[in-house]
Amino acid sequence: QRLRRTQKTKSGIPLVIVTAGDKKFQERKIEILGLHVPAFIVKPSDGKVEPLRALLAQFGSPIWHIDDRTHELDTIHASGLVPKNIEVIQIVRGHRSQNSEISRHRYIRSLYPLWKE
């Protein structure tokens, strides 16, 4: 899937959502959050590596991948795309986070500081 246009941060970084799960549920979640950016919705079994490769082909590197699931970040890291092309960042959300999980990756607690960049 090639993106025709996308929102960008103030510094020109394209914003794209890569999410895994039930398509209707993910579309509704994106709508409720008021995010008006393109989205790749993949089956959990397919993973996020291939959509990230497609984004690299379109936008070049580096790109950031922000995820709340450590295993997703580990899979992307193991793909060989990190650290040369993709920086993985874990977003830590209250009940889900455990100190042992967040120590492996750079982490943030909010998207707000990144959104402003």
C-alpha positions as CSV (number, residue, x, y, z in Angstrom):
1,Q,0.0,0.0,0.0
2,R,1.5,3.3,-1.0
3,L,0.3,6.4,0.9
4,R,-0.7,9.4,-1.2
5,R,-0.5,11.9,1.6
6,T,0.0,12.0,5.3
7,Q,0.1,14.4,8.2
8,K,3.5,15.4,9.4
9,T,4.9,16.7,12.7
10,K,6.2,20.3,12.8
11,S,9.6,19.1,11.7
12,G,8.2,17.2,8.7
13,I,8.2,13.7,10.0
14,P,5.3,11.7,8.4
15,L,2.8,10.2,10.8
16,V,1.4,6.8,9.9
17,I,-0.3,4.2,12.2
18,V,0.7,0.6,11.9
19,T,-1.7,-1.4,14.1
20,A,-2.5,-5.1,14.5
21,G,-5.9,-6.5,15.3
22,D,-9.5,-6.8,14.1
23,K,-9.9,-4.2,11.2
24,K,-13.2,-2.8,12.3
25,F,-12.1,-2.5,15.9
26,Q,-8.8,-0.8,15.0
27,E,-10.6,1.6,12.6
28,R,-13.1,2.6,15.3
29,K,-10.3,3.1,17.8
30,I,-8.4,5.4,15.4
31,E,-11.7,7.3,14.7
32,I,-12.4,7.7,18.5
33,L,-8.9,9.0,19.1
34,G,-9.4,11.6,16.4
35,L,-6.3,10.6,14.5
36,H,-6.6,11.7,10.9
37,V,-3.5,9.9,9.5
38,P,-3.1,6.9,7.2
39,A,-3.1,3.5,8.8
40,F,-1.9,0.1,8.0
41,I,-4.1,-2.5,9.8
42,V,-2.5,-5.9,9.9
43,K,-3.5,-9.3,11.3
44,P,-1.6,-9.9,14.5
45,S,-0.1,-13.1,13.0
46,D,1.4,-11.0,10.1
47,G,3.3,-8.7,12.3
48,K,4.5,-5.2,11.6
49,V,7.9,-5.7,9.9
50,E,6.6,-5.8,6.3
51,P,4.5,-2.6,6.6
52,L,7.5,-0.9,8.2
53,R,9.7,-2.0,5.2
54,A,7.0,-0.5,2.9
55,L,7.2,2.8,4.8
56,L,11.0,2.8,4.6
57,A,10.7,2.3,0.9
58,Q,8.4,5.2,0.6
59,F,9.8,7.7,3.1
60,G,13.4,6.6,3.6
61,S,15.1,6.3,6.9
62,P,15.2,6.7,9.7
63,I,11.7,6.2,11.0
64,W,10.5,5.7,14.5
65,H,8.2,2.9,15.5
66,I,6.3,3.5,18.8
67,D,4.6,0.5,20.4
68,D,3.3,-0.5,23.8
69,R,4.1,-4.2,23.2
70,T,7.6,-5.3,24.0
71,H,7.4,-8.4,21.8
72,E,6.5,-6.3,18.8
73,L,9.6,-4.1,19.4
74,D,11.7,-7.2,19.9
75,T,10.5,-8.7,16.6
76,I,11.2,-5.5,14.7
77,H,14.6,-5.3,16.4
78,A,15.4,-8.9,15.4
79,S,14.4,-8.2,11.7
80,G,17.7,-6.3,11.2
81,L,16.0,-3.0,10.6
82,V,17.1,-1.6,14.0
83,P,19.2,0.5,14.6
84,K,20.2,1.4,11.1
85,N,16.7,2.3,9.7
86,I,14.2,2.2,12.5
87,E,14.3,3.5,16.1
88,V,12.0,1.5,18.3
89,I,10.4,3.3,21.2
90,Q,8.1,1.8,23.8
91,I,5.2,3.8,25.1
92,V,4.6,2.8,28.7
93,R,1.0,2.8,29.7
94,G,0.2,2.4,33.4
95,H,-1.1,-1.1,34.2
96,R,0.7,-2.8,31.3
97,S,4.2,-1.7,32.1
98,Q,6.7,-3.7,34.1
99,N,10.2,-2.4,34.8
100,S,11.8,-5.5,33.4
101,E,10.0,-4.9,30.1
102,I,10.8,-1.2,29.6
103,S,14.5,-1.5,30.3
104,R,15.2,-3.1,26.9
105,H,14.0,-0.2,24.8
106,R,14.0,3.6,24.9
107,Y,10.6,4.5,26.3
108,I,8.2,7.3,26.7
109,R,5.1,7.8,28.8
110,S,3.2,10.1,26.3
111,L,3.2,10.8,22.6
112,Y,2.9,14.5,23.3
113,P,6.6,15.4,23.3
114,L,7.1,13.5,20.0
115,W,4.0,15.1,18.4
116,K,5.5,18.5,19.0
117,E,8.8,17.7,17.2
